[in-house]
């Protein structure tokens, strides 16, 4: 072996272990600083609070975002389950050829169902005299059967009487408010009724409740009455016509692509609106609230990251002599910086993934947790009469979860840079002089 080769081997052997970035030596020292000793208990407490803060912040973000996504998903599915994705209304005259148009619209590619409809406001009352406002929707019996959101959620009675044209279908909360059961009688009062020499008298008529349905959305369960289309035409003085035709499509997000085919199928002047137009304000408010909540809850993670800064600064101050000794043994300033960077980053990474685990567990059991706290407090949390839905939904979005994880880890990394830089700039002579 040549003398030059021996010199190179000696020089390589003389290199400190810390010369390799994130080497075993650096990881070992960082891990040692994460473990507490009795005299470092206070620093360990700060690190523990940083870990808990990041874990709770990440879990809270995931849970809140999942619940808000769940609310949006459930509301869209419930709203679009009972309302058409596209609404076609005539502009050039009464809609008296609604049956033919419904057949033509059903043949348009992407349209799954076309339902002629009449709507009107009434006052509904039960046997006990209690009354409530109601929205009557006149729908053909076959169309109501095809609306699975209704026909698959009948809790009492059936649609036989409805198909015969003698019964109506009402929501479960309305039935509860009015004290009506399936087979009972409901009285409807319409402001515009019969025309007499004395003026227009309100129209009052009683109907048999053929079926009671429950959508799980309190607003609909408490206010909507389905009536056979022919009977609704008579009741609202609209014989032989319909107010609109509601179209249900395969993909509600692609309704714009169906506008022109539907107009061509209509063969007359029509006004077409879609579910986004009818609920634009509502869903815009949901989106704004969701974004604001994300920004506010991000502050929890930011505060926890600042705890990492304070904890590492105190650790650097406490480990001044250790840093000086490592420097005199050959550790570079970069190695010292990486050691403290790994120490702080480990808290952030472990805290983030612990928060993800906690958030997933809570989201998977959110309804059971709600019921448990309702039982403990003796009160109904998220009362369906106020929050539209009868259950608390949670829908985790993988993209959002990844964003939360990336944001938390990024803040944790940023929080470690300054303390790690201070440690790397520590003068070993000054550190040892004042020990």
NUGUVEX-147253 format. One record per residue (C-alpha): x, y, z; residue in one letter. Coordinates in steps of 0.02 Angstrom, whole numbers, padded with zeros to 5 digits, always signed. Example, Ala and Ser with C-alpha at 12.3 -4.5 7.8 and 13.67 -1.06 7.14 Angstrom:
residues 2
+00615-00225+00390a
+00684-00053+00357s
//
This chain:
residues 435
+00000+00000+00000x
+00071+00170-00047x
+00111+00308+00076x
-00019+00422-00006x
-00156+00293+00022x
-00107+00274+00205x
-00115+00462+00230x
-00288+00468+00152x
-00349+00327+00266x
-00282+00417+00419x
-00364+00580+00367x
-00531+00490+00341x
-00516+00405+00510x
-00479+00571+00592x
-00642+00647+00526x
-00769+00663+00668x
-00930+00563+00653x
-01026+00725+00641x
-00949+00766+00473x
-01086+00667+00387x
-01253+00762+00390x
-01383+00678+00502x
-01261+00541+00547x
-01288+00412+00684x
-01187+00520+00803x
-01299+00672+00775x
-01458+00570+00792x
-01393+00492+00953x
-01356+00661+01032x
-01524+00731+00976x
-01614+00580+01049x
-01517+00602+01212x
-01576+00782+01224x
-01756+00726+01203x
-01743+00615+01357x
-01761+00705+01522x
-01654+00699+01676x
-01703+00763+01846x
-01613+00930+01829x
-01690+00955+01655x
-01868+00919+01710x
-01930+01095+01674x
-01865+01090+01495x
-01945+00920+01471x
-02110+00990+01533x
-02102+01127+01402x
-02063+00997+01268x
-02210+00893+01329x
-02327+01042+01318x
-02263+01077+01142x
-02298+00897+01093x
-02473+00901+01169x
-02510+01071+01090x
-02462+01012+00915x
-02557+00849+00937x
-02716+00936+00995x
-02700+01072+00864x
-02682+00949+00720x
-02821+00837+00789x
-02938+00987+00811x
-02904+01046+00633x
-02938+00874+00561x
-03096+00849+00664x
-03170+01020+00628x
-03132+01010+00442x
-03204+00834+00434x
-03364+00886+00524x
-03386+01037+00411x
-03355+00929+00257x
-03480+00804+00326x
-03610+00940+00351x
-03584+01002+00173x
-03591+00826+00099x
-03747+00780+00197x
-03834+00943+00158x
-03798+00926-00027x
-03857+00746-00031x
-04016+00787+00067x
-04053+00946-00029x
-04020+00867-00198x
-04110+00708-00147x
-04275+00800-00136x
-04243+00947-00254x
-04200+00936-00437x
-04026+00974-00500x
-04100+01079-00641x
-04266+01172-00641x
-04352+01209-00807x
-04487+01344-00810x
-04586+01409-00961x
-04566+01587-01026x
-04688+01587-01172x
-04846+01527-01087x
-04919+01400-00966x
-04831+01233-00951x
-04976+01128-01014x
-04872+01000-01111x
-04774+00950-00956x
-04800+00763-00983x
-04724+00766-01158x
-04582+00878-01103x
-04542+00765-00955x
-04529+00618-01074x
-04414+00716-01191x
-04303+00775-01048x
-04288+00598-00981x
-04215+00548-01149x
-04074+00675-01137x
-03909+00589-01102x
-03858+00625-00921x
-04036+00657-00859x
-04098+00518-00745x
-04271+00585-00702x
-04389+00727-00751x
-04527+00772-00629x
-04669+00896-00667x
-04711+00991-00509x
-04826+01118-00427x
-04780+01208-00266x
-04882+01314-00149x
-04882+01380+00029x
-05017+01324+00149x
-05061+01320+00333x
-05068+01140+00398x
-05162+01091+00555x
-05195+00928+00644x
-05338+00856+00748x
-05285+00953+00901x
-05296+01121+00813x
-05108+01155+00813x
-05049+01234+00651x
-04887+01259+00557x
-04832+01330+00390x
-04803+01201+00253x
-04741+01191+00075x
-04852+01079-00030x
-04767+00996-00179x
-04879+00916-00309x
-04790+00765-00384x
-04852+00616-00484x
-04859+00453-00386x
-04736+00364-00502x
-04613+00508-00486x
-04624+00507-00297x
-04586+00321-00296x
-04432+00354-00402x
-04371+00484-00276x
-04275+00364-00165x
-04242+00499-00036x
-04429+00489+00002x
-04487+00315-00046x
-04342+00230+00045x
-04366+00330+00204x
-04550+00304+00244x
-04563+00270+00430x
-04751+00243+00439x
-04888+00203+00314x
-04861+00177+00127x
-04890+00261-00042x
-05044+00159-00090x
-05164+00297-00040x
-05051+00425-00123x
-05054+00327-00286x
-05244+00320-00276x
-05247+00510-00269x
-05330+00520-00097x
-05182+00534+00021x
-05031+00644+00054x
-04857+00612+00124x
-04788+00721+00265x
-04624+00732+00362x
-04598+00651+00530x
-04571+00814+00624x
-04729+00890+00553x
-04825+00734+00604x
-04752+00749+00779x
-04792+00935+00793x
-04971+00912+00734x
-05003+00749+00825x
-05041+00652+00666x
-05007+00469+00629x
-05019+00372+00465x
-05203+00357+00421x
-05245+00518+00512x
-05312+00678+00438x
-05221+00841+00401x
-05311+01002+00356x
-05233+01123+00232x
-05279+01305+00214x
-05225+01398+00056x
-05239+01589+00051x
-05299+01590-00130x
-05452+01481-00146x
-05628+01497-00212x
-05686+01657-00295x
-05853+01719-00228x
-05953+01881-00246x
-05875+01932-00081x
-05698+01906-00144x
-05573+01764-00134x
-05602+01646+00010x
-05460+01538+00080x
-05473+01358+00023x
-05487+01233+00165x
-05476+01047+00131x
-05434+00891+00231x
-05328+00747+00170x
-05284+00575+00235x
-05101+00555+00282x
-05050+00404+00180x
-04864+00402+00226x
-04742+00484+00346x
-04562+00502+00288x
-04403+00552+00378x
-04258+00626+00279x
-04153+00665+00432x
-04150+00850+00386x
-04263+00937+00510x
-04310+01083+00397x
-04383+00966+00266x
-04459+00843+00389x
-04552+00985+00472x
-04615+01084+00322x
-04642+00982+00163x
-04802+00895+00109x
-04810+00790-00049x
-04978+00788-00138x
-05031+00697-00298x
-05004+00812-00446x
-05184+00806-00507x
-05249+00849-00335x
-05122+00990-00316x
-05180+01062-00482x
-05358+01070-00418x
-05307+01134-00247x
-05202+01278-00316x
-05317+01322-00461x
-05192+01260-00591x
-05292+01129-00685x
-05196+01049-00827x
-05032+01140-00801x
-04871+01124-00702x
-04763+01262-00632x
-04596+01182-00673x
-04507+01022-00719x
-04364+00969-00605x
-04225+00867-00683x
-04112+00747-00588x
-03945+00717-00673x
-03805+00590-00659x
-03673+00716-00604x
-03738+00875-00520x
-03570+00962-00544x
-03588+00950-00734x
-03758+01031-00753x
-03685+01167-00865x
-03650+01037-00999x
-03835+00989-01002x
-03909+01163-01023x
-03902+01166-01212x
-03967+00987-01237x
-04112+01023-01119x
-04154+01185-01210x
-04152+01093-01376x
-04265+00957-01306x
-04388+01086-01238x
-04426+01158-01409x
-04493+01317-01330x
-04430+01465-01229x
-04384+01406-01055x
-04288+01472-00905x
-04161+01348-00836x
-04087+01366-00663x
-03987+01238-00564x
-03957+01188-00384x
-03806+01303-00369x
-03913+01455-00412x
-04047+01409-00286x
-03922+01377-00144x
-03781+01495-00192x
-03789+01603-00036x
-03801+01454+00080x
-03652+01358+00009x
-03548+01516-00010x
-03574+01551+00175x
-03521+01372+00215x
-03361+01393+00113x
-03317+01559+00198x
-03349+01486+00371x
-03242+01334+00331x
-03094+01440+00272x
-03105+01556+00422x
-03112+01409+00542x
-02957+01335+00461x
-02860+01497+00483x
-02915+01518+00664x
-02875+01340+00713x
-02705+01351+00628x
-02659+01474+00767x
-02667+01329+00890x
-02529+01239+00795x
-02432+01402+00780x
-02437+01430+00969x
-02377+01252+00997x
-02235+01282+00873x
-02184+01437+00971x
-02174+01327+01125x
-02044+01225+01031x
-01944+01385+01005x
-01945+01429+01190x
-01906+01251+01243x
-01758+01237+01124x
-01688+01406+01174x
-01689+01351+01356x
-01612+01184+01306x
-01473+01274+01210x
-01438+01383+01362x
-01435+01230+01476x
-01324+01130+01358x
-01195+01267+01329x
-01052+01168+01404x
-01102+01011+01308x
-01101+01110+01146x
-00929+01181+01188x
-00859+01008+01223x
-00932+00940+01061x
-00854+01083+00965x
-00683+01054+01043x
-00697+00870+00998x
-00719+00917+00815x
-00905+00938+00791x
-00941+01073+00663x
-01066+01213+00685x
-01173+01127+00553x
-01176+00968+00657x
-01231+01065+00812x
-01367+01150+00711x
-01429+00984+00643x
-01431+00906+00818x
-01546+01039+00888x
-01647+01043+00727x
-01682+00857+00744x
-01725+00880+00928x
-01859+01009+00892x
-01918+00929+00729x
-01944+00763+00818x
-02068+00845+00937x
-02162+00921+00790x
-02165+00763+00683x
-02217+00645+00823x
-02346+00770+00886x
-02417+00792+00710x
-02440+00606+00678x
-02510+00580+00852x
-02635+00718+00812x
-02680+00633+00648x
-02710+00469+00740x
-02817+00556+00872x
-02915+00650+00738x
-02950+00492+00639x
-03010+00399+00794x
-03126+00542+00843x
-03194+00562+00665x
-03233+00376+00653x
-03329+00383+00818x
-03398+00561+00810x
-03581+00513+00828x
-03546+00397+00976x
-03446+00536+01059x
-03588+00659+01032x
-03712+00539+01110x
-03594+00508+01257x
-03576+00693+01296x
-03763+00716+01274x
-03789+00578+01403x
-03660+00656+01522x
-03732+00832+01509x
-03913+00779+01501x
-03939+00896+01352x
-03953+00867+01166x
-03792+00922+01082x
-03816+00983+00903x
-04004+00984+00917x
-04071+00931+00746x
-04206+01065+00757x
-04067+01195+00750x
-03931+01109+00649x
-04037+01033+00507x
-03965+00857+00527x
-04016+00724+00651x
-03838+00653+00663x
-03665+00731+00672x
-03572+00685+00512x
-03384+00679+00483x
-03306+00662+00311x
-03116+00664+00308x
-03040+00733+00149x
-02870+00653+00111x
-02808+00810+00026x
-02854+00920+00174x
-02777+00798+00297x
-02613+00799+00199x
-02619+00990+00197x
-02641+00995+00386x
-02496+00874+00411x
-02383+00973+00293x
-02429+01137+00377x
-02397+01071+00553x
-02230+00992+00507x
-02179+01148+00411x
-02216+01260+00560x
-02121+01141+00673x
-01968+01145+00559x
-01973+01335+00549x
-01985+01345+00739x
-01823+01247+00760x
-01716+01350+00642x
-01680+01498+00756x
-01636+01399+00915x
-01531+01278+00812x
-01441+01424+00730x
-01406+01502+00901x
-01333+01337+00961x
-01219+01327+00809x
-01155+01504+00839x
-01112+01473+01022x
-00929+01513+01060x
-00854+01362+01150x
-00724+01468+01240x
-00855+01583+01314x
-00967+01435+01359x
-00830+01344+01453x
-00763+01501+01539x
-00925+01534+01632x
-00960+01353+01679x
//
